[in-house]
Amino acid sequence: MIAAGINPGPRSFHGLVISHTLNGDHEGAMNALRRELSEGLYPLLETFTALVRLFGSKGFATRGLEILAAMEKLEFDIRNAWLVLIGNPCPPKLCNNSY
């Protein structure tokens, strides 16, 4: 996209991160996130959640916690990503009441 003169947005990078995540490529996903940040864009909440899910599934809990810390710095709500990292689904009673 950049070579064609089109400026990619956060959703473009989100798609790139998701493609790496679905392939289990944690380094590729982090490189895509770094590239997005170097372009001066703010990642989507879903992008961070996908990274947390990837690191949790690969057994890299520390890296997942680092992503959660980055989410907090950007003032994102980390509750859903935290539940993804620890592997517990949100009980419907709590999720429906916005806890």
C-alpha positions as CSV (number, residue, x, y, z in Angstrom):
1,M,0.0,0.0,0.0
2,I,2.7,2.4,0.9
3,A,4.6,1.7,-2.4
4,A,1.4,2.6,-4.2
5,G,1.1,5.9,-2.4
6,I,-1.9,4.8,-0.3
7,N,-1.6,5.6,3.4
8,P,-2.7,2.6,5.5
9,G,-4.8,3.1,8.6
10,P,-5.2,1.2,11.8
11,R,-7.7,-1.3,10.2
12,S,-5.1,-2.2,7.5
13,F,-2.5,-3.0,10.2
14,H,-5.2,-4.8,12.2
15,G,-5.7,-7.1,9.2
16,L,-2.0,-7.7,9.0
17,V,-1.7,-8.5,12.7
18,I,-4.7,-10.8,12.5
19,S,-3.2,-12.7,9.5
20,H,0.0,-13.3,11.5
21,T,-2.0,-14.2,14.6
22,L,-4.0,-16.8,12.7
23,N,-0.8,-18.4,11.4
24,G,0.7,-18.4,14.9
25,D,3.5,-16.1,13.9
26,H,4.1,-14.0,17.1
27,E,7.2,-12.3,15.7
28,G,5.4,-11.3,12.5
29,A,2.5,-9.9,14.5
30,M,4.8,-7.9,16.7
31,N,6.7,-6.5,13.7
32,A,3.4,-5.4,12.2
33,L,2.4,-3.7,15.5
34,R,5.8,-2.0,15.6
35,R,5.4,-0.8,12.0
36,E,2.0,0.6,12.8
37,L,3.4,2.5,15.8
38,S,6.3,3.8,13.7
39,E,3.7,5.2,11.2
40,G,2.3,7.2,14.1
41,L,-1.0,5.3,14.2
42,Y,-2.8,4.0,17.3
43,P,-3.7,0.3,17.2
44,L,-7.3,-0.8,17.6
45,L,-8.4,-2.5,20.9
46,E,-9.1,-5.7,18.9
47,T,-5.5,-5.7,17.6
48,F,-4.2,-5.7,21.2
49,T,-6.7,-8.4,22.2
50,A,-5.6,-10.6,19.2
51,L,-1.9,-10.3,20.3
52,V,-2.8,-11.1,23.9
53,R,-4.7,-14.2,22.7
54,L,-1.7,-15.2,20.5
55,F,0.8,-14.9,23.4
56,G,-1.5,-16.7,25.8
57,S,-1.9,-19.6,23.4
58,K,1.9,-19.8,22.8
59,G,2.6,-19.8,26.5
60,F,4.2,-16.4,26.6
61,A,2.3,-14.9,29.5
62,T,4.9,-12.3,30.2
63,R,4.7,-10.9,26.7
64,G,0.9,-10.9,27.1
65,L,1.2,-8.9,30.3
66,E,3.5,-6.4,28.4
67,I,0.7,-6.0,25.8
68,L,-1.8,-5.4,28.6
69,A,0.6,-2.7,30.1
70,A,0.8,-1.0,26.7
71,M,-3.0,-1.1,26.5
72,E,-3.2,0.6,29.9
73,K,-0.8,3.4,28.7
74,L,-3.1,4.1,25.8
75,E,-6.1,4.1,28.2
76,F,-7.8,1.0,26.7
77,D,-10.1,-1.1,28.9
78,I,-8.0,-4.2,29.5
79,R,-10.7,-6.4,31.3
80,N,-11.6,-8.4,28.2
81,A,-8.0,-8.9,27.2
82,W,-7.1,-10.0,30.7
83,L,-9.8,-12.6,30.6
84,V,-8.5,-13.8,27.2
85,L,-4.9,-14.0,28.7
86,I,-5.9,-16.1,31.7
87,G,-8.1,-18.3,29.6
88,N,-11.3,-17.9,31.5
89,P,-14.4,-17.0,29.5
90,C,-16.4,-14.1,30.9
91,P,-19.4,-15.5,32.8
92,P,-22.6,-14.3,31.0
93,K,-24.0,-12.8,34.2
94,L,-21.0,-10.6,34.6
95,C,-20.6,-9.7,30.9
96,N,-24.2,-8.8,30.5
97,N,-24.0,-6.4,33.5
98,S,-20.8,-4.6,32.2
99,Y,-18.6,-5.8,35.0
